[in-house]
């Protein structure tokens, strides 16, 4: 079982999500917008550019990404920080 990290910055998370095809599409203030295209579906996610990202916010982001990727959150954690 892999625990959600508590010390990751928004920038670091954006880089890690590149493994899943997410790219920065815009930045407004302290929020970074990432998008991923999968077949005919597109997924947008907003990452706060904070250091560190609050654990509740990070969990919500990871849950949304796991749902879009059709994998479990545990599998996502393993692939990002395994």
Secondary structure, 3 states (H helix, E strand, C coil): CCCCCCCCCHHHHHHHHHHHCCEEEEEECCEEEEEEEECCEEEEEEEECCCCCCHHHHHHHHHHHHHHHCCCHHHHHHHHHC
